[in-house]
Amino acid sequence: MNIVLLGLPGSGKGTQAEMLSKYFNIPHISTGDIFREILNTDSTLSKRIKDYVNNGLLVPDDIVSDIVQKRIEKKDCENGFVLDGFPRNITQAEFFKNYLGFKKKEIDAVIFFELPAEISIKRLSARRHCPKCKRDYNLITQPPKDDELCDVCKLKLVQRNDDKIETVTERINVYEKETEPLVRYYSEKNLLKRVNANQPIEKVFKDTIDLLKNASYN
Ligand code: AMP
């Protein structure tokens, strides 16, 4: 099953992608996670992408497309994948369509997690993660048991640089300008499935699975 997740930053794509990945036993590919890993290295690529990621801007399409292509060529993607954070604009979507066509594959469904922008802003400002095990928390919807400490490592949770309010506004602007046109793009291809993301995590997941049951399998 080849699944693409669309939605505002903070709409729950990462959480749902993890759950879908376990449910269908396919890898969760997050371009944001890949870029954050690259930023932890001392490489030319890290220097090239740093300002884009830290300021909430899109990394240039040629870099993103190359990274996604290399990741999808790996053996674990043979039976499918859940893409979280890609494509992010029409150019990337067109690249991906051509690439999949060349590989005789196709997207089975695009899940669009709908969420009002003001809720996205609230969620992002409350988002934290453990610097050691990288487990995600949300001080409002998925709080840690103990103050702001990781349940497992007991370390103080931290906020992503780009979840700080100045950058969040920029990310939402970029989403509205660059990514939102993909809703129409995939809807015209009859691939788009809308899910209300302003619900408890388990309910969002159930709605997603119900919709995917009707999508075609590869
Ligand atoms: P995310 O974790 O998906 O919010 O992504 C974090 C950051 O990584 C974004 O704000 C962009 O700077 C970069 N990024 C992730 N995916 C893409 C993409 N498909 N195209 C361009 N930039 C991306």
Boltz pocket constraint, residues with backbone or C-beta under 6 A from the ligand:
constraints:
  - pocket:
      binder: B
      contacts: [[A, 9], [A, 31], [A, 32], [A, 33], [A, 35], [A, 52], [A, 53], [A, 54], [A, 56], [A, 57], [A, 58], [A, 59], [A, 60], [A, 64], [A, 84], [A, 85], [A, 86], [A, 87], [A, 88], [A, 92], [A, 162], [A, 171]]
      max_distance: 6.0
